[in-house]
Amino acid sequence: MRVVCLPLLAGAALFTLACGSPAAPPPVAAEPAGATPLPPATFVNRVWRAVEANGQPRDALYVFLSGGTLVITSPTGTPMVGRWAHVGERVTMVEDGVEHTADILTLANDEFRIRSYNPGEPVELRFVPAQGEPRLPLR
């Protein structure tokens, strides 16, 4: 029985080599079927919660609206409306009539960090998306 099976296996191997290898499996999709890819990271038209300033806890909401309006509010302060502009890796903000710049350090869908050069020492702010706050549908 071994003598018969061995030539059959050898013949099958030669047939496979002569006819080519079996078809490659289909490529694996990068995302599961039905998954919605995340949009590119942006800080515009999102409600951000400032959670740290120079490593110290902070609680304020920032919204950089697409038309250049900046809205800042906190549980302990009066809401403020200012202006902002974005060029490259830098943001210019006007708060209470005072213009200052900030470098964008991190920009991801789950974190936004800037180093703000307002009067005084630079301040590094870390933002996370405000919980329960959807993206604003403005573009």
DSSP file (Angstrom, degrees, kcal/mol; ACC not computed):
  #  RESIDUE AA STRUCTURE BP1 BP2  ACC     N-H-->O    O-->H-N    N-H-->O    O-->H-N    TCO  KAPPA ALPHA  PHI   PSI    X-CA   Y-CA   Z-CA
    1    1 A M     >        0   0    0      0, 0.0     4,-2.2     0, 0.0     5,-0.2   0.000 360.0 360.0 360.0 -38.2    0.0    0.0    0.0
    2    2 A R  H  >  +     0   0    0      1,-0.2     4,-2.4     2,-0.2     0, 0.0   0.888 360.0  55.7 -63.8 -38.1    2.9    2.4    0.8
    3    3 A V  H  4 S+     0   0    0      1,-0.2    -1,-0.2     2,-0.2     5,-0.1   0.874 110.5  45.0 -63.3 -37.0    4.4    1.8   -2.6
    4    4 A V  H  > S+     0   0    0      2,-0.2     4,-1.4     1,-0.2    -1,-0.2   0.901 114.1  47.7 -74.4 -42.0    1.2    2.8   -4.4
    5    5 A C  H  X S+     0   0    0     -4,-2.2     4,-2.6     1,-0.2     5,-0.2   0.884 105.6  58.1 -69.3 -39.1    0.5    5.9   -2.2
    6    6 A L  H  X S+     0   0    0     -4,-2.4     4,-2.5     1,-0.2     5,-0.2   0.924 107.2  45.9 -61.4 -46.6    4.0    7.3   -2.5
    7    7 A P  H  > S+     0   0    0      0, 0.0     4,-2.5     0, 0.0    -1,-0.2   0.883 112.1  53.1 -63.7 -34.4    4.0    7.5   -6.3
    8    8 A L  H  X S+     0   0    0     -4,-1.4     4,-2.3     2,-0.2    -2,-0.2   0.925 110.3  46.5 -64.3 -42.5    0.5    9.1   -6.2
    9    9 A L  H  X S+     0   0    0     -4,-2.6     4,-2.2     2,-0.2    -1,-0.2   0.911 113.0  49.5 -64.9 -42.2    1.7   11.8   -3.7
   10   10 A A  H  X S+     0   0    0     -4,-2.5     4,-2.3     1,-0.2    -2,-0.2   0.903 111.3  49.9 -63.0 -40.3    4.8   12.4   -5.9
   11   11 A G  H  X S+     0   0    0     -4,-2.5     4,-2.4     2,-0.2    -2,-0.2   0.896 109.8  50.4 -65.0 -40.4    2.6   12.7   -9.0
   12   12 A A  H  X S+     0   0    0     -4,-2.3     4,-2.3     2,-0.2    -1,-0.2   0.895 110.1  50.7 -64.7 -39.0    0.3   15.1   -7.2
   13   13 A A  H  X S+     0   0    0     -4,-2.2     4,-2.3     2,-0.2    -2,-0.2   0.922 111.5  47.1 -65.1 -43.8    3.2   17.3   -6.2
   14   14 A L  H  X S+     0   0    0     -4,-2.3     4,-2.6     1,-0.2    -2,-0.2   0.896 110.8  52.4 -64.1 -39.7    4.6   17.4   -9.7
   15   15 A F  H  X S+     0   0    0     -4,-2.4     4,-2.2     2,-0.2    -1,-0.2   0.918 109.8  49.1 -60.7 -43.9    1.2   18.2  -11.1
   16   16 A T  H  X S+     0   0    0     -4,-2.3     4,-0.9     1,-0.2    -2,-0.2   0.920 113.2  46.5 -63.3 -44.2    0.8   21.1   -8.6
   17   17 A L  H  < S+     0   0    0     -4,-2.3     3,-0.4     1,-0.2    -1,-0.2   0.903 113.8  48.5 -64.2 -40.5    4.3   22.5   -9.5
   18   18 A A  H  < S+     0   0    0     -4,-2.6    -1,-0.2     1,-0.2    -2,-0.2   0.855 116.2  42.4 -68.3 -35.0    3.6   22.1  -13.3
   19   19 A C  H  < S-     0   0    0     -4,-2.2    -1,-0.2     1,-0.3    -2,-0.2   0.514 119.1-104.1 -92.1  -4.8    0.2   23.9  -13.1
   20   20 A G     <  -     0   0    0     -4,-0.9    -1,-0.3    -3,-0.4    -2,-0.1  -0.193  44.7 -60.3 101.4 162.1    1.3   26.6  -10.7
   21   21 A S        -     0   0    0      1,-0.1     3,-0.1    -4,-0.1    -4,-0.0  -0.385  66.1 -85.6 -77.8 158.8    0.7   27.2   -7.1
   22   22 A P        -     0   0    0      0, 0.0    -1,-0.1     0, 0.0    -2,-0.0  -0.227  60.4 -81.3 -61.3 156.1   -2.8   27.5   -5.7
   23   23 A A        -     0   0    0      1,-0.1    -3,-0.0    -3,-0.1     0, 0.0  -0.259  50.4-107.5 -59.2 142.0   -4.3   31.0   -5.8
   24   24 A A        -     0   0    0      1,-0.1    -1,-0.1    -3,-0.1     0, 0.0  -0.389  40.6 -98.9 -68.3 148.8   -3.2   33.3   -3.0
   25   25 A P        -     0   0    0      0, 0.0    -1,-0.1     0, 0.0     3,-0.1  -0.327  49.4 -90.2 -65.6 153.2   -5.8   34.0   -0.4
   26   26 A P        -     0   0    0      0, 0.0     3,-0.1     0, 0.0    -3,-0.0  -0.293  53.6 -92.0 -62.3 150.0   -7.7   37.3   -0.8
   27   27 A P        -     0   0    0      0, 0.0     2,-0.4     0, 0.0     3,-0.0  -0.291  41.3-110.6 -63.0 147.5   -6.1   40.3    1.0
   28   28 A V        -     0   0    0     -3,-0.1     2,-0.0     1,-0.1     0, 0.0  -0.639  35.5-112.3 -79.4 132.7   -7.3   41.0    4.5
   29   29 A A        -     0   0    0     -2,-0.4    -1,-0.1     1,-0.1     4,-0.1  -0.357  15.4-132.0 -64.3 144.2   -9.3   44.1    4.7
   30   30 A A  S    S+     0   0    0      1,-0.1    -1,-0.1     2,-0.1    -2,-0.0   0.821  93.1  28.9 -67.0 -31.2   -7.6   46.9    6.7
   31   31 A E  S    S-     0   0    0      4,-0.1     3,-0.1     6,-0.0    -1,-0.1  -0.952  98.5 -94.4-129.1 149.2  -10.8   47.5    8.7
   32   32 A P    >   -     0   0    0      0, 0.0     3,-2.2     0, 0.0    -2,-0.1  -0.227  57.4 -84.6 -58.7 151.3  -13.6   45.1    9.6
   33   33 A A  T 3  S+     0   0    0      1,-0.3     3,-0.1    -4,-0.1     0, 0.0  -0.321 117.0  17.6 -57.8 134.7  -16.6   45.1    7.2
   34   34 A G  T 3  S+     0   0    0      1,-0.3    -1,-0.3    -3,-0.1     2,-0.2   0.364  91.1 137.9  85.4  -5.3  -19.0   47.9    8.0
   35   35 A A    <   -     0   0    0     -3,-2.2    -1,-0.3     1,-0.0    -4,-0.1  -0.499  49.7-137.0 -74.8 142.2  -16.5   49.8   10.1
   36   36 A T        -     0   0    0     -2,-0.2    -1,-0.0    -3,-0.1    -3,-0.0  -0.887  21.5-127.9 -98.5 119.7  -16.5   53.6    9.7
   37   37 A P        -     0   0    0      0, 0.0    -6,-0.0     0, 0.0    -1,-0.0  -0.340  27.1-105.9 -66.8 148.4  -12.9   55.0    9.5
   38   38 A L        -     0   0    0      1,-0.1     3,-0.1    -2,-0.0    71,-0.0  -0.488  35.7-116.3 -69.6 140.7  -12.1   57.8   11.8
   39   39 A P        -     0   0    0      0, 0.0     3,-0.1     0, 0.0    -1,-0.1  -0.336  47.1 -77.3 -69.7 161.8  -11.8   61.2   10.1
   40   40 A P        -     0   0    0      0, 0.0    68,-0.1     0, 0.0     2,-0.0  -0.272  62.3 -90.1 -58.1 147.5   -8.4   62.9   10.1
   41   41 A A        +     0   0    0     66,-0.2     2,-0.3    -3,-0.1    68,-0.1  -0.345  58.0 162.6 -62.4 136.1   -7.6   64.5   13.4
   42   42 A T        -     0   0    0     66,-0.1    66,-0.1    -3,-0.1    65,-0.0  -0.984  37.5-154.7-149.9 151.0   -8.7   68.1   13.7
   43   43 A F    >   +     0   0    0     -2,-0.3     3,-0.8    64,-0.1    21,-0.6   0.499  67.0 105.8-100.7  -6.9   -9.3   70.5   16.6
   44   44 A V  B 3  S+a   64   0A   0      1,-0.2    21,-0.2    19,-0.1     3,-0.1  -0.512  86.3   5.2 -80.5 139.6  -11.8   72.6   14.6
   45   45 A N  T 3  S+     0   0    0     19,-2.7    91,-2.1     1,-0.2     2,-0.4   0.789 103.0 115.6  60.3  32.3  -15.5   72.4   15.4
   46   46 A R    <   -     0   0    0     -3,-0.8     2,-0.7    18,-0.2    18,-0.6  -0.954  68.9-123.0-126.0 149.1  -15.0   70.1   18.3
   47   47 A V  E     -B   63   0A   0     -2,-0.4    83,-2.6    87,-0.2     2,-0.4  -0.843  34.6-169.1 -92.0 116.3  -15.7   70.7   22.0
   48   48 A W  E     -BC  62 129A   0     14,-2.8    14,-2.8    -2,-0.7     2,-0.6  -0.868  15.1-145.9-109.1 138.5  -12.4   70.2   23.9
   49   49 A R  E     -BC  61 128A   0     79,-3.4    79,-2.0    -2,-0.4     2,-0.7  -0.919  14.5-139.4-102.3 120.0  -12.0   69.9   27.6
   50   50 A A  E     +BC  60 127A   0     10,-3.3    10,-1.1    -2,-0.6    77,-0.3  -0.704  30.1 169.3 -75.6 117.3   -8.7   71.4   28.9
   51   51 A V  E     +     0   0A   0     75,-2.6     7,-1.6    -2,-0.7     2,-0.3   0.613  58.5  29.1-108.4 -17.0   -7.7   68.9   31.6
   52   52 A E  E     -BC  57 126A   0     74,-1.3    74,-2.1     5,-0.3     2,-0.4  -0.999  49.1-172.0-144.9 144.8   -4.1   70.1   32.3
   53   53 A A  E >  S-BC  56 125A   0      3,-2.4     3,-1.8    -2,-0.3    72,-0.2  -0.943  88.8 -20.5-133.5 113.8   -2.1   73.3   32.3
   54   54 A N  T 3  S-     0   0    0     70,-3.0    71,-0.1    -2,-0.4    -1,-0.0   0.876 128.8 -52.7  51.2  41.8    1.6   72.8   32.9
   55   55 A G  T 3  S+     0   0    0     69,-0.4    -1,-0.3     1,-0.3    70,-0.1   0.390 115.5 115.5  81.4  -3.8    0.8   69.4   34.5
   56   56 A Q  E <  S-B   53   0A   0     -3,-1.8    -3,-2.4     1,-0.1    -1,-0.3  -0.770  76.0 -96.0 -99.0 144.3   -1.8   70.9   36.9
   57   57 A P  E     +B   52   0A   0      0, 0.0     2,-0.3     0, 0.0    -5,-0.3  -0.227  47.8 174.7 -57.8 144.7   -5.5   70.0   36.7
   58   58 A R  E     -     0   0A   0     -7,-1.6     2,-0.3     2,-0.1    -9,-0.0  -0.981  20.7-159.0-147.5 152.3   -7.7   72.4   34.8
   59   59 A D  E     +     0   0A   0     -2,-0.3     2,-0.3     2,-0.0    17,-0.3  -0.817  38.2 123.8-140.9  99.0  -11.3   72.3   33.8
   60   60 A A  E     -B   50   0A   0    -10,-1.1   -10,-3.3    -2,-0.3     2,-0.4  -0.985  48.2-129.1-149.8 153.2  -12.4   74.5   30.9
   61   61 A L  E     -BD  49  73A   0     12,-3.7    12,-2.2    -2,-0.3     2,-0.4  -0.900  21.7-171.0-107.4 136.2  -14.1   74.0   27.6
   62   62 A Y  E     -BD  48  72A   0    -14,-2.8   -14,-2.8    -2,-0.4     2,-0.4  -0.981   5.4-175.2-125.1 137.1  -12.6   75.3   24.3
   63   63 A V  E     -BD  47  71A   0      8,-2.2     8,-2.4    -2,-0.4     2,-0.9  -0.974   9.7-163.2-133.7 120.4  -14.3   75.4   20.9
   64   64 A F  E     -aD  44  70A   0    -18,-0.6   -19,-2.7   -21,-0.6   -18,-0.2  -0.845  21.1-154.7-100.4  94.9  -12.4   76.6   17.8
   65   65 A L    >   -     0   0    0      4,-2.7     3,-2.2    -2,-0.9     4,-0.2  -0.410  22.0-117.3 -75.6 149.3  -15.2   77.3   15.4
   66   66 A S  T 3  S+     0   0    0      1,-0.3    -1,-0.1     2,-0.2   -22,-0.0   0.727 110.5  62.1 -61.0 -24.4  -14.4   77.1   11.6
   67   67 A G  T 3  S-     0   0    0      2,-0.1    -1,-0.3     1,-0.0    -2,-0.1   0.444 125.5 -95.0 -81.6   1.6  -15.2   80.7   11.0
   68   68 A G  S <  S+     0   0    0     -3,-2.2    16,-2.0     1,-0.3     2,-0.4   0.502  81.0 136.8  99.4   4.8  -12.4   81.8   13.4
   69   69 A T  E     - E   0  83A   0     14,-0.2    -4,-2.7    -4,-0.2     2,-0.5  -0.720  37.5-158.3 -88.2 136.2  -14.5   82.3   16.5
   70   70 A L  E     -DE  64  82A   0     12,-2.0    12,-3.3    -2,-0.4     2,-0.5  -0.959   5.7-168.7-114.0 128.3  -13.0   80.9   19.8
   71   71 A V  E     +DE  63  81A   0     -8,-2.4    -8,-2.2    -2,-0.5     2,-0.4  -0.977   7.1 178.6-119.5 127.3  -15.3   80.1   22.7
   72   72 A I  E     +DE  62  80A   0      8,-2.6     8,-3.1    -2,-0.5     2,-0.3  -0.993   6.4 163.5-128.9 134.2  -13.8   79.4   26.2
   73   73 A T  E     -D   61   0A   0    -12,-2.2   -12,-3.7    -2,-0.4     5,-0.1  -0.991   9.5-178.9-146.5 153.6  -15.8   78.6   29.3
   74   74 A S    >   -     0   0    0      3,-0.4     3,-0.8    -2,-0.3   -14,-0.2  -0.961  41.9-108.7-146.0 162.5  -15.1   77.1   32.7
   75   75 A P  T 3  S+     0   0    0      0, 0.0   -15,-0.1     0, 0.0    -1,-0.0   0.738 119.2  40.4 -65.0 -20.4  -17.1   76.3   35.8
   76   76 A T  T 3  S+     0   0    0    -17,-0.3     2,-0.2     2,-0.1   -16,-0.1   0.429 111.7  57.2-109.1   0.5  -15.4   79.2   37.7
   77   77 A G  S <  S-     0   0    0     -3,-0.8    -3,-0.4     3,-0.0     3,-0.0  -0.748  84.0 -94.6-128.6 173.9  -15.3   81.9   35.0
   78   78 A T        -     0   0    0     -2,-0.2    -2,-0.1    -5,-0.1    -6,-0.1  -0.712  52.7-101.2 -84.2 135.3  -17.3   84.0   32.7
   79   79 A P        -     0   0    0      0, 0.0     2,-0.4     0, 0.0    -6,-0.2  -0.264  40.6-153.5 -56.0 144.3  -17.6   82.6   29.1
   80   80 A M  E     -E   72   0A   0     -8,-3.1    -8,-2.6    -3,-0.0     2,-0.5  -0.969  10.6-159.2-126.0 137.2  -15.3   84.3   26.7
   81   81 A V  E     +E   71   0A   0     -2,-0.4   -10,-0.2   -10,-0.2    15,-0.2  -0.975  29.5 146.2-116.0 125.9  -15.6   84.8   22.9
   82   82 A G  E     -E   70   0A   0    -12,-3.3   -12,-2.0    -2,-0.5     2,-0.3  -0.496  40.5 -96.0-134.5-156.3  -12.4   85.5   21.0
   83   83 A R  E     -EF  69  94A   0     11,-1.6    11,-2.9   -14,-0.3     2,-0.3  -0.884  28.7-175.1-129.9 160.1  -10.8   84.8   17.6
   84   84 A W  E     - F   0  93A   0    -16,-2.0     2,-0.3    -2,-0.3     9,-0.2  -0.983   6.9-168.8-151.3 158.3   -8.3   82.3   16.3
   85   85 A A  E     - F   0  92A   0      7,-2.0     7,-2.8    -2,-0.3     2,-0.5  -0.978  13.0-145.0-146.4 151.8   -6.4   81.5   13.2
   86   86 A H  E     + F   0  91A   0     -2,-0.3     2,-0.4     5,-0.2     5,-0.2  -0.978  20.2 168.1-126.2 123.3   -4.3   78.4   12.2
   87   87 A V  E >   - F   0  90A   0      3,-2.6     3,-1.8    -2,-0.5     2,-0.2  -0.957  63.7 -51.1-135.5 116.4   -1.2   78.5   10.1
   88   88 A G  T 3  S-     0   0    0     -2,-0.4     0, 0.0     1,-0.3     0, 0.0  -0.385 121.0 -17.4  61.3-125.3    1.0   75.3    9.8
   89   89 A E  T 3  S+     0   0    0     -2,-0.2    15,-2.9    -3,-0.1     2,-0.4   0.045 123.2  85.1-100.3  23.6    1.8   74.0   13.3
   90   90 A R  E <   -FG  87 103A   0     -3,-1.8    -3,-2.6    13,-0.2     2,-0.4  -0.972  56.6-160.4-131.7 142.6    0.9   77.3   15.0
   91   91 A V  E     -FG  86 102A   0     11,-3.0    11,-2.2    -2,-0.4     2,-0.5  -0.970   8.0-153.2-118.5 134.5   -2.4   78.8   16.3
   92   92 A T  E     -FG  85 101A   0     -7,-2.8    -7,-2.0    -2,-0.4     2,-0.4  -0.940  18.2-172.4-105.6 128.4   -2.9   82.5   16.9
   93   93 A M  E     -FG  84 100A   0      7,-3.2     7,-2.7    -2,-0.5     2,-0.5  -0.930  18.0-156.4-122.3 145.1   -5.6   83.3   19.5
   94   94 A V  E     +FG  83  99A   0    -11,-2.9   -11,-1.6    -2,-0.4     2,-0.5  -0.955  20.0 175.1-120.1 109.7   -7.1   86.6   20.6
   95   95 A E  E >  S- G   0  98A   0      3,-2.4     3,-2.3    -2,-0.5   -13,-0.1  -0.969  71.3 -13.1-118.1 126.1   -8.5   86.3   24.1
   96   96 A D  T 3  S-     0   0    0     -2,-0.5    -1,-0.2     1,-0.3     3,-0.1   0.853 129.7 -55.2  51.1  38.5   -9.9   89.4   25.8
   97   97 A G  T 3  S+     0   0    0      1,-0.2     2,-0.6    -3,-0.1    -1,-0.3   0.415 113.8 118.6  80.1  -2.2   -8.3   91.5   23.1
   98   98 A V  E <   -G   95   0A   0     -3,-2.3    -3,-2.4    21,-0.0     2,-0.4  -0.879  53.3-149.2-102.9 122.0   -4.8   90.1   23.8
   99   99 A E  E     +G   94   0A   0     -2,-0.6     2,-0.3    -5,-0.2    -5,-0.2  -0.725  26.4 158.0 -90.8 135.1   -3.2   88.2   20.8
  100  100 A H  E     -G   93   0A   0     -7,-2.7    -7,-3.2    -2,-0.4     2,-0.2  -0.979  29.8-127.0-148.9 161.1   -0.8   85.3   21.5
  101  101 A T  E     -GH  92 117A   0     16,-0.5    16,-3.4    -2,-0.3     2,-0.3  -0.668  15.1-163.5-107.7 163.7    0.4   82.3   19.6
  102  102 A A  E     -GH  91 116A   0    -11,-2.2   -11,-3.0    14,-0.3     2,-0.4  -0.989  16.0-133.7-146.0 137.3    0.5   78.6   20.5
  103  103 A D  E     -GH  90 115A   0     12,-2.3    12,-2.2    -2,-0.3     2,-0.7  -0.740  23.8-126.0 -86.8 137.4    2.5   75.7   19.0
  104  104 A I  E     + H   0 114A   0    -15,-2.9    10,-0.2    -2,-0.4     3,-0.1  -0.770  33.4 172.0 -83.2 118.1    0.5   72.5   18.3
  105  105 A L  E     +     0   0A   0      8,-2.7     2,-0.4    -2,-0.7     9,-0.2   0.830  66.8  10.1 -94.3 -40.5    2.4   69.8   20.1
  106  106 A T  E     + H   0 113A   0      7,-1.6     7,-2.5     2,-0.1    -1,-0.4  -0.998  57.0 179.4-142.5 135.6   -0.1   66.9   19.6
  107  107 A L  E     + H   0 112A   0     -2,-0.4     2,-0.3     5,-0.2     5,-0.2  -0.862  25.8 136.7-140.1 105.4   -3.1   66.6   17.4
  108  108 A A  E >   - H   0 111A   0      3,-3.0     3,-0.7    -2,-0.3   -66,-0.1  -0.871  65.9 -99.9-137.3 168.8   -5.0   63.3   17.5
  109  109 A N  T 3  S+     0   0    0     -2,-0.3     3,-0.1     1,-0.2   -67,-0.0   0.764 124.0  35.1 -64.5 -23.1   -8.7   62.3   17.7
  110  110 A D  T 3  S+     0   0    0      1,-0.2     2,-0.3    18,-0.1    -1,-0.2   0.395 123.4  32.9-113.1   2.6   -8.4   61.7   21.4
  111  111 A E  E <   -H  108   0A   0     -3,-0.7    -3,-3.0    17,-0.2     2,-0.4  -0.972  49.8-174.5-159.3 143.3   -5.9   64.4   22.5
  112  112 A F  E     -HI 107 127A   0     15,-2.0    15,-3.2    -2,-0.3     2,-0.4  -0.975  13.2-177.7-139.2 121.4   -4.9   67.9   21.5
  113  113 A R  E     +HI 106 126A   0     -7,-2.5    -8,-2.7    -2,-0.4    -7,-1.6  -0.974   3.2 174.7-126.0 137.2   -1.9   69.6   23.2
  114  114 A I  E     -HI 104 125A   0     11,-2.1    11,-2.4    -2,-0.4     2,-0.6  -0.939  27.9-138.7-133.5 157.5   -0.6   73.1   22.6
  115  115 A R  E     -HI 103 124A   0    -12,-2.2   -12,-2.3    -2,-0.3     2,-0.4  -0.971  28.8-155.0-114.9 112.6    2.1   75.4   24.1
  116  116 A S  E     -HI 102 123A   0      7,-3.6     7,-2.6    -2,-0.6     2,-0.5  -0.739  13.2-159.6 -96.7 131.6    0.7   78.8   24.5
  117  117 A Y  E     +H  101   0A   0    -16,-3.4   -16,-0.5    -2,-0.4     3,-0.1  -0.489  37.2 146.9-106.3  59.8    2.9   81.9   24.5
  118  118 A N        -     0   0    0     -2,-0.5   -18,-0.1     3,-0.2   -19,-0.0  -0.362  66.6 -53.5 -84.1 174.0    0.5   84.3   26.2
  119  119 A P  S    S+     0   0    0      0, 0.0     2,-0.2     0, 0.0    -1,-0.2  -0.196 116.7  19.0 -51.6 135.9    1.8   87.1   28.5
  120  120 A G  S    S-     0   0    0     -3,-0.1     3,-0.1     3,-0.0     0, 0.0  -0.661 118.4 -11.0  99.8-160.7    4.0   85.5   31.1
  121  121 A E  S    S-     0   0    0     -2,-0.2    -3,-0.2     1,-0.1    -5,-0.1  -0.391  84.3 -90.8 -72.0 149.7    5.6   82.0   31.0
  122  122 A P        -     0   0    0      0, 0.0     2,-0.5     0, 0.0    -5,-0.2  -0.302  40.8-147.7 -58.5 146.1    4.6   79.6   28.2
  123  123 A V  E     - I   0 116A   0     -7,-2.6    -7,-3.6    -3,-0.1     2,-0.7  -0.978   2.4-149.3-121.6 126.0    1.7   77.3   29.2
  124  124 A E  E     - I   0 115A   0     -2,-0.5   -70,-3.0    -9,-0.3     2,-0.4  -0.859  18.8-166.5 -95.7 118.4    1.3   73.8   27.9
  125  125 A L  E     -CI  53 114A   0    -11,-2.4   -11,-2.1    -2,-0.7     2,-0.5  -0.861   8.4-158.8-107.3 137.2   -2.4   72.8   27.7
  126  126 A R  E     -CI  52 113A   0    -74,-2.1   -75,-2.6    -2,-0.4   -74,-1.3  -0.973  13.2-171.5-116.3 127.2   -3.7   69.3   27.2
  127  127 A F  E     -CI  50 112A   0    -15,-3.2   -15,-2.0    -2,-0.5   -77,-0.2  -0.853   8.7-172.7-115.3 149.3   -7.2   68.8   25.9
  128  128 A V  E     -C   49   0A   0    -79,-2.0   -79,-3.4    -2,-0.3   -17,-0.2  -0.939  45.0 -82.7-130.2 157.2   -9.4   65.8   25.5
  129  129 A P  E     -C   48   0A   0      0, 0.0     2,-0.2     0, 0.0   -81,-0.2  -0.367  53.2-107.1 -59.1 136.7  -12.7   65.5   23.7
  130  130 A A    >   -     0   0    0    -83,-2.6     3,-1.6     1,-0.1   -83,-0.1  -0.493  39.0-113.3 -65.9 128.4  -15.5   66.7   26.0
  131  131 A Q  T 3  S+     0   0    0      1,-0.3    -1,-0.1    -2,-0.2    -3,-0.0  -0.387  97.5  12.0 -65.7 137.1  -17.5   63.7   27.1
  132  132 A G  T 3  S+     0   0    0      1,-0.2    -1,-0.3    -2,-0.1    -2,-0.1   0.459  99.3 116.8  77.9  -0.9  -21.0   63.6   25.8
  133  133 A E    <   -     0   0    0     -3,-1.6   -86,-0.2   -86,-0.1    -1,-0.2  -0.888  55.5-149.1-103.9 112.4  -20.3   66.4   23.4
  134  134 A P        -     0   0    0      0, 0.0   -87,-0.2     0, 0.0     2,-0.1  -0.296  31.1 -88.4 -73.1 163.2  -20.7   65.4   19.8
  135  135 A R        -     0   0    0    -89,-0.1   -89,-0.2     1,-0.1   -90,-0.1  -0.458  46.5-113.1 -62.7 141.3  -18.6   66.9   17.0
  136  136 A L        -     0   0    0    -91,-2.1     2,-0.3    -2,-0.1    -1,-0.1  -0.631  19.8-129.9 -76.7 137.8  -20.3   70.0   15.6
  137  137 A P        +     0   0    0      0, 0.0     2,-0.4     0, 0.0    -1,-0.1   0.073  68.6 121.3 -80.5  30.1  -21.4   69.3   12.0
  138  138 A L              0   0    0     -2,-0.3    -2,-0.1   -93,-0.2   -72,-0.0  -0.747 360.0 360.0 -93.5 139.8  -19.8   72.5   10.8
  139  139 A R              0   0    0     -2,-0.4    -1,-0.1   -74,-0.0   -95,-0.0   0.296 360.0 360.0-141.5 360.0  -17.2   72.4    8.1
